[in-house]
């Protein structure tokens, strides 16, 4: 097998050789009436003495005069003619000799030799055999040299997915009278196609992939040759001209339009678009499409990354950013205005929380109530903290019931956030001051 790539080609040179060997062939054939003895001498053609396609000097002694060359596997003799039974015999390869007695008349002598290389050597001669005579028959063998694939050629040695490529072969045939037939096999990793002309045009799959093309040529007389051509169509990566976010700064809950422009150099390729939008708080949003609309819910800077993939899994990326602002002011201070212990043994503390301005002014929606506790009223003996979160603000003073653990002491503060999740300041300070502790009843 020969493997031909884009740049290399295998060539078998059909050099001539001299081979001259004798073959005395006869076979006793008992028939009534006259008979004739025939001695057949086989003259091998120049160029095929000891090894195919190797030049042997004309004055070199023959090494195979009384035996077949080592690469010959079978020598057959066929004799036909009128008023006789056809004769077939396989000649011994070590002697190439036998005796043959035939009835007189015009006889056809046909010799065929087969080799391990696929070559077939033939020779034919018509002889009019005389009665009671010895006839010398010299047969010139005719070499049926196989066709040789010199190269497989492509109109585009580096095709892209979607391209159309014409493939052809350069074939040498040593026997001008032979007609060479072509058998192409094209495998793209998924399906196999077949072609039977000297050239063909193949449309490369838009998915690309690795292609294996094989060619078998046959001269119709036993001579064949085989070669392969391999290539890959990986395709070109998509090209992103731009990605953009409009507007680049927007208030939360308003729309940002993310658009892009891209193309793929490969004909017929298809692009898949996917967006990844990273929010300021680390949350990822995902969308599909060349252009998408997005409404930010948090303030801060967003990063939008466009990922494009083609049919050959070539991937490219490009990013843009935009900012989201809050449409409300920063929340005012939430005040813990009063802390009262519940009845003895109740395990409850009542906390009044007030907000100084109307609810709609700065978009306040929720606030958190924080509690710190210790085993004394002094901060140095702080044991831990706890909180109630997500309390819906009403714009009025609210009394929050906090379940406590006796005999711990508790101190409270609160923080507010508006619909943009922008927090206001704490009140009182994070570390409660002396005398601000209330013991759980």
C-alpha positions as CSV (number, residue, x, y, z in Angstrom):
1,X,0.0,0.0,0.0
2,X,1.2,3.5,-0.8
3,X,0.1,6.5,1.2
4,X,0.2,9.8,-0.6
5,X,-0.1,13.0,1.3
6,X,-0.4,16.5,0.0
7,X,3.2,16.9,-1.0
8,X,4.7,13.4,-1.4
9,X,4.0,10.8,-4.1
10,X,5.2,7.3,-4.5
11,X,6.6,6.3,-7.9
12,X,7.4,2.8,-9.1
13,X,9.8,3.0,-12.0
14,X,9.1,0.3,-14.6
15,X,12.7,-0.5,-15.6
16,X,13.5,-3.1,-18.2
17,X,15.1,-6.4,-17.4
18,X,16.5,-9.3,-19.5
19,X,15.3,-12.8,-18.8
20,X,15.9,-15.7,-21.2
21,X,15.0,-19.1,-20.0
22,X,14.0,-22.3,-21.7
23,X,11.0,-24.4,-21.1
24,X,10.7,-27.8,-22.7
25,X,7.1,-28.8,-22.3
26,X,5.5,-32.1,-23.3
27,X,2.8,-34.4,-22.1
28,X,2.0,-37.8,-23.4
29,X,-1.4,-37.7,-25.1
30,X,-2.3,-41.1,-26.5
31,X,-4.5,-40.9,-29.6
32,X,-5.1,-43.2,-32.5
33,X,-3.5,-42.1,-35.8
34,X,-0.7,-39.7,-36.4
35,X,1.0,-37.8,-33.6
36,X,3.4,-34.9,-33.3
37,X,5.9,-34.0,-30.6
38,X,6.2,-30.4,-29.6
39,X,9.0,-28.8,-27.6
40,X,8.0,-25.4,-26.2
41,X,10.7,-22.8,-25.5
42,X,9.6,-19.8,-23.4
43,X,11.4,-16.6,-23.9
44,X,10.8,-14.1,-21.1
45,X,10.6,-10.5,-22.0
46,X,13.4,-8.1,-21.4
47,X,13.1,-6.6,-17.9
48,X,11.7,-9.4,-15.8
49,X,14.5,-11.8,-14.9
50,X,15.2,-11.6,-11.2
51,X,13.1,-8.8,-9.7
52,X,10.4,-6.5,-11.2
53,X,11.5,-3.1,-12.3
54,X,15.2,-3.7,-11.7
55,X,17.6,-3.2,-14.5
56,X,19.7,-6.2,-15.4
57,X,22.7,-5.7,-17.7
58,X,22.2,-7.3,-21.2
59,X,25.4,-9.3,-20.8
60,X,24.5,-10.7,-17.3
61,X,24.2,-14.4,-17.2
62,X,20.7,-15.7,-16.6
63,X,20.1,-17.2,-13.2
64,X,16.7,-18.7,-14.1
65,X,17.2,-20.4,-17.4
66,X,15.8,-23.8,-16.2
67,X,13.6,-22.5,-13.5
68,X,11.1,-19.7,-12.9
69,X,12.3,-16.6,-11.1
70,X,11.7,-16.6,-7.4
71,X,8.8,-14.2,-7.6
72,X,6.8,-16.4,-10.0
73,X,4.1,-18.5,-8.3
74,X,2.5,-20.3,-11.2
75,X,3.2,-21.0,-14.9
76,X,0.3,-22.5,-16.8
77,X,0.2,-23.8,-20.4
78,X,-3.0,-24.0,-22.4
79,X,-3.1,-25.8,-25.8
80,X,-6.2,-25.8,-28.0
81,X,-7.1,-26.6,-31.6
82,X,-9.5,-28.4,-33.9
83,X,-10.2,-32.1,-33.3
84,X,-8.4,-32.2,-30.0
85,X,-9.2,-32.0,-26.3
86,X,-7.9,-28.8,-24.8
87,X,-4.7,-29.4,-22.8
88,X,-4.0,-27.6,-19.5
89,X,-1.0,-28.1,-17.3
90,X,1.0,-26.4,-14.7
91,X,4.7,-26.4,-15.4
92,X,7.0,-27.3,-12.6
93,X,8.7,-24.0,-11.4
94,X,12.0,-25.7,-10.8
95,X,12.4,-27.2,-14.3
96,X,9.8,-25.6,-16.6
97,X,10.0,-28.7,-18.7
98,X,7.7,-31.6,-19.8
99,X,7.1,-33.8,-22.8
100,X,4.0,-33.3,-24.9
101,X,2.6,-35.5,-27.7
102,X,-0.3,-34.0,-29.7
103,X,-2.3,-34.8,-32.8
104,X,-1.2,-32.9,-35.9
105,X,-2.9,-29.7,-37.0
106,X,-2.9,-26.0,-36.1
107,X,-2.6,-25.6,-32.4
108,X,-2.7,-22.5,-30.2
109,X,-0.1,-22.4,-27.4
110,X,-0.9,-20.0,-24.6
111,X,1.3,-19.5,-21.6
112,X,0.5,-17.5,-18.5
113,X,2.8,-16.8,-15.5
114,X,1.6,-15.2,-12.3
115,X,3.8,-13.4,-9.7
116,X,3.6,-12.4,-6.1
117,X,3.5,-8.8,-7.2
118,X,0.3,-9.0,-9.1
119,X,2.0,-9.1,-12.5
120,X,0.7,-11.5,-15.1
121,X,2.9,-12.6,-18.0
122,X,1.3,-14.1,-21.1
123,X,2.3,-15.3,-24.5
124,X,0.5,-16.9,-27.4
125,X,1.6,-18.6,-30.6
126,X,-0.1,-20.6,-33.3
127,X,1.8,-23.5,-34.7
128,X,0.8,-26.0,-37.4
129,X,2.2,-29.3,-36.1
130,X,3.5,-31.8,-38.7
131,X,2.7,-35.5,-38.4
132,X,5.4,-37.6,-36.9
133,X,7.7,-34.7,-36.4
134,X,9.2,-32.7,-33.5
135,X,8.1,-29.1,-33.6
136,X,10.0,-26.3,-31.8
137,X,7.7,-23.7,-30.5
138,X,9.2,-20.4,-29.2
139,X,6.7,-18.3,-27.2
140,X,7.5,-14.7,-26.3
141,X,5.8,-13.9,-23.0
142,X,4.1,-10.5,-22.9
143,X,4.4,-8.6,-19.6
144,X,1.1,-7.4,-18.2
145,X,2.7,-4.8,-16.0
146,X,0.3,-3.3,-13.5
147,X,-0.8,0.4,-13.7
148,X,1.2,2.6,-11.4
149,X,-0.4,5.4,-9.4
150,X,2.1,8.2,-9.4
151,X,0.1,10.7,-7.4
152,X,-3.3,11.7,-6.2
153,X,-3.9,15.4,-6.8
154,X,-6.3,17.8,-5.2
155,X,-7.4,21.1,-6.6
156,X,-7.1,22.5,-3.1
157,X,-4.6,20.8,-0.8
158,X,-5.9,22.7,2.3
159,X,-9.7,22.9,1.9
160,X,-12.0,24.5,4.3
161,X,-15.4,23.1,5.4
162,X,-17.9,23.8,2.7
163,X,-15.4,23.9,-0.1
164,X,-15.7,21.9,-3.3
165,X,-12.5,20.0,-4.2
166,X,-11.7,18.1,-7.4
167,X,-9.5,15.0,-7.0
168,X,-7.7,13.3,-9.8
169,X,-4.8,10.8,-10.2
170,X,-1.7,10.6,-12.3
171,X,-1.5,7.0,-13.5
172,X,1.1,5.3,-15.7
173,X,0.1,2.2,-17.7
174,X,2.9,0.2,-19.3
175,X,0.5,-1.6,-21.7
176,X,-1.0,1.0,-24.1
177,X,-3.7,-1.4,-25.1
178,X,-5.1,-1.8,-21.6
179,X,-8.0,0.3,-20.4
180,X,-7.6,1.4,-16.8
181,X,-10.7,1.5,-14.5
182,X,-10.9,3.7,-11.4
183,X,-12.4,2.9,-8.0
184,X,-12.4,5.8,-5.5
185,X,-13.5,5.5,-1.8
186,X,-14.0,8.6,0.2
187,X,-14.5,8.3,4.0
188,X,-15.0,11.5,6.1
189,X,-15.3,9.8,9.5
190,X,-19.1,9.3,9.2
191,X,-20.0,8.1,5.8
192,X,-18.3,6.5,2.8
193,X,-18.8,7.6,-0.9
194,X,-17.7,5.9,-4.0
195,X,-16.6,7.3,-7.4
196,X,-15.7,5.5,-10.7
197,X,-14.2,8.1,-13.0
198,X,-10.6,9.3,-13.4
199,X,-11.5,12.4,-11.4
200,X,-14.4,13.5,-9.1
201,X,-15.5,16.5,-7.1
202,X,-16.3,16.2,-3.4
203,X,-18.1,18.8,-1.3
204,X,-16.3,19.0,2.0
205,X,-18.7,18.7,5.0
206,X,-19.4,22.0,6.8
207,X,-18.6,20.1,9.9
208,X,-15.1,19.5,8.6
209,X,-13.2,16.5,9.9
210,X,-10.5,14.0,8.7
211,X,-10.8,12.6,5.2
212,X,-9.3,9.4,3.9
213,X,-9.4,8.9,0.1
214,X,-8.3,5.6,-1.5
215,X,-7.9,4.8,-5.1
216,X,-7.7,1.3,-6.8
217,X,-6.8,1.1,-10.5
218,X,-7.3,-2.0,-12.5
219,X,-6.1,-2.6,-16.1
220,X,-8.6,-5.5,-16.7
221,X,-5.8,-8.0,-17.1
222,X,-4.9,-8.7,-13.5
223,X,-2.8,-5.6,-13.0
224,X,-3.8,-3.3,-10.1
225,X,-2.4,-0.6,-7.9
226,X,-3.6,1.1,-4.7
227,X,-2.9,4.4,-3.0
228,X,-4.3,6.7,-0.3
229,X,-4.6,10.4,0.2
230,X,-5.4,11.9,3.6
231,X,-6.2,15.4,4.8
232,X,-8.1,17.3,7.5
233,X,-10.6,20.1,7.0
234,X,-10.5,21.9,10.4
235,X,-11.8,25.2,9.1
236,X,-11.1,28.7,10.2
237,X,-12.2,30.2,13.5
238,X,-15.0,32.7,13.5
239,X,-14.1,36.4,13.5
240,X,-15.7,38.8,15.9
241,X,-15.8,42.4,14.6
242,X,-17.2,43.9,17.7
243,X,-19.5,43.4,20.8
244,X,-21.2,46.4,22.4
245,X,-23.5,47.3,25.3
246,X,-25.9,50.2,24.9
247,X,-26.3,52.2,26.9
248,X,-23.0,51.6,28.7
249,X,-24.5,53.1,31.9
250,X,-28.0,52.4,33.0
251,X,-30.2,52.5,36.0
252,X,-31.1,49.2,37.5
253,X,-34.1,47.4,36.1
254,X,-33.7,49.2,32.8
255,X,-32.7,47.5,29.6
256,X,-29.1,47.1,28.2
257,X,-28.9,45.9,24.6
258,X,-26.0,43.6,23.9
259,X,-25.2,43.4,20.2
260,X,-22.4,41.8,18.1
261,X,-21.1,41.4,14.6
262,X,-19.2,38.3,13.5
263,X,-18.6,36.1,10.5
264,X,-16.9,32.8,9.6
265,X,-14.5,32.6,6.6
266,X,-15.6,29.1,5.7
267,X,-18.4,28.8,3.2
268,X,-21.6,27.4,4.5
269,X,-20.5,27.5,8.2
270,X,-23.0,28.1,10.9
271,X,-22.3,30.1,14.1
272,X,-23.8,29.6,17.6
273,X,-23.9,32.6,19.9
274,X,-23.9,32.4,23.7
275,X,-23.6,35.3,26.2
276,X,-22.3,35.1,29.8
277,X,-23.0,38.1,32.0
278,X,-21.2,38.4,35.3
279,X,-22.9,40.6,37.8
280,X,-21.1,42.7,40.5
281,X,-22.1,40.2,43.2
282,X,-20.7,37.2,41.3
283,X,-23.9,35.8,39.9
284,X,-23.7,34.6,36.3
285,X,-26.5,35.0,33.7
286,X,-26.6,33.1,30.4
287,X,-28.4,33.8,27.1
288,X,-28.3,32.6,23.5
289,X,-28.5,34.7,20.4
290,X,-26.4,37.2,18.4
291,X,-28.1,40.1,20.3
292,X,-29.8,40.0,23.6
293,X,-31.5,42.4,26.1
294,X,-30.6,42.4,29.8
295,X,-32.0,44.2,32.8
296,X,-29.5,44.6,35.7
297,X,-30.9,44.2,39.2
298,X,-27.8,45.2,41.1
299,X,-25.6,48.3,41.1
300,X,-22.1,48.0,39.9
301,X,-20.1,47.0,36.8
302,X,-21.2,44.0,34.7
303,X,-19.0,42.1,32.3
304,X,-20.7,40.6,29.2
305,X,-18.7,37.9,27.3
306,X,-19.8,36.7,23.9
307,X,-18.8,33.1,23.0
308,X,-19.1,32.0,19.4
309,X,-18.7,28.4,18.2
310,X,-18.8,27.1,14.6
311,X,-19.6,23.7,13.2
312,X,-16.0,22.5,13.6
313,X,-16.0,23.5,17.3
314,X,-13.7,26.5,16.7
315,X,-14.4,28.9,19.6
316,X,-13.7,32.7,19.9
317,X,-14.6,35.1,22.7
318,X,-15.0,38.9,23.1
319,X,-16.1,40.9,26.1
320,X,-17.6,44.3,26.9
321,X,-18.8,45.9,30.1
322,X,-21.5,48.2,31.4
323,X,-22.5,49.8,34.7
324,X,-25.8,49.9,36.6
325,X,-26.7,52.8,38.9
326,X,-29.2,53.1,41.6
327,X,-32.2,55.3,41.0
328,X,-32.7,55.9,44.7
329,X,-30.6,57.8,47.3
330,X,-28.6,55.9,49.9
331,X,-30.9,54.9,52.7
332,X,-31.1,57.0,55.8
333,X,-30.1,55.7,59.2
334,X,-32.4,53.2,60.7
335,X,-32.8,53.9,64.4
336,X,-33.4,51.5,67.3
337,X,-35.5,53.9,69.3
338,X,-36.5,51.7,72.2
339,X,-35.7,48.3,73.7
340,X,-38.0,46.9,76.4
341,X,-37.8,43.5,78.2
342,X,-40.9,41.5,78.2
343,X,-42.6,40.0,81.3
344,X,-40.8,37.8,83.7
345,X,-40.0,34.4,82.2
346,X,-41.3,35.5,78.7
347,X,-38.0,35.2,77.0
348,X,-38.8,38.1,74.8
349,X,-37.4,41.6,74.1
350,X,-39.4,44.2,72.2
351,X,-37.4,46.5,69.9
352,X,-38.8,49.7,68.3
353,X,-37.3,50.6,65.0
354,X,-38.0,53.9,63.3
355,X,-37.0,55.3,59.9
356,X,-36.8,59.1,59.6
357,X,-38.2,59.6,56.1
358,X,-41.1,58.4,53.9
359,X,-40.7,55.0,52.4
360,X,-40.8,56.1,48.7
361,X,-38.0,58.8,49.0
362,X,-35.1,56.4,48.8
363,X,-36.7,53.2,47.8
364,X,-36.1,51.4,51.2
365,X,-37.6,48.0,51.1
366,X,-36.1,45.9,53.9
367,X,-33.8,46.2,56.9
368,X,-31.9,43.9,59.2
369,X,-32.1,43.8,63.0
370,X,-28.8,42.8,64.7
371,X,-28.5,41.5,68.2
372,X,-25.3,41.0,70.2
373,X,-25.3,39.2,73.5
374,X,-23.1,38.4,76.5
375,X,-23.3,37.1,80.0
376,X,-22.9,40.6,81.4
377,X,-23.9,44.1,80.3
378,X,-20.2,44.7,79.4
379,X,-19.0,44.3,75.8
380,X,-15.9,42.5,77.1
381,X,-18.0,39.5,77.9
382,X,-19.6,39.3,74.4
383,X,-20.7,35.7,73.6
384,X,-22.0,36.1,70.0
385,X,-24.5,37.7,67.7
386,X,-27.7,37.0,66.0
387,X,-30.0,38.8,63.6
388,X,-33.4,39.0,62.0
389,X,-33.1,39.9,58.3
390,X,-35.3,40.9,55.5
391,X,-37.8,42.8,57.7
392,X,-40.2,44.7,55.3
393,X,-40.1,48.4,56.1
394,X,-43.3,50.3,56.4
395,X,-42.0,53.8,56.8
396,X,-43.4,53.9,60.4
397,X,-42.1,52.9,63.8
398,X,-42.2,49.1,64.0
399,X,-42.0,47.0,67.1
400,X,-40.0,43.8,66.6
401,X,-40.3,40.9,68.9
402,X,-37.0,39.2,69.6
403,X,-36.8,35.8,71.3
404,X,-34.0,35.8,73.7
405,X,-32.2,33.4,76.2
406,X,-32.1,34.2,79.9
407,X,-29.9,35.3,81.6
408,X,-28.0,36.8,78.6
409,X,-27.8,40.5,78.0
410,X,-28.7,41.9,74.6
411,X,-27.9,45.0,72.6
412,X,-29.5,45.9,69.2
413,X,-28.8,47.9,66.1
414,X,-30.3,48.0,62.6
415,X,-29.2,48.6,59.0
416,X,-31.4,49.4,56.0
417,X,-31.2,48.7,52.3
418,X,-33.1,50.1,49.4
419,X,-34.2,48.2,46.3
420,X,-30.7,48.6,44.9
421,X,-29.4,46.8,47.9
422,X,-27.4,49.9,48.9
423,X,-27.0,49.9,52.7
424,X,-27.3,52.8,55.0
425,X,-25.2,53.3,58.2
426,X,-25.7,51.4,61.4
427,X,-27.3,52.8,64.6
428,X,-26.1,52.6,67.2
429,X,-22.4,51.7,66.6
430,X,-21.5,48.1,65.8
431,X,-20.1,47.6,69.3
432,X,-22.8,48.5,71.8
433,X,-21.9,51.1,74.4
434,X,-22.1,50.6,78.1
435,X,-25.6,50.7,79.7
436,X,-27.3,49.9,76.4
437,X,-27.7,46.2,77.3
438,X,-31.1,44.7,78.2
439,X,-31.2,41.4,80.1
440,X,-33.5,38.7,78.8
441,X,-36.4,38.1,81.2
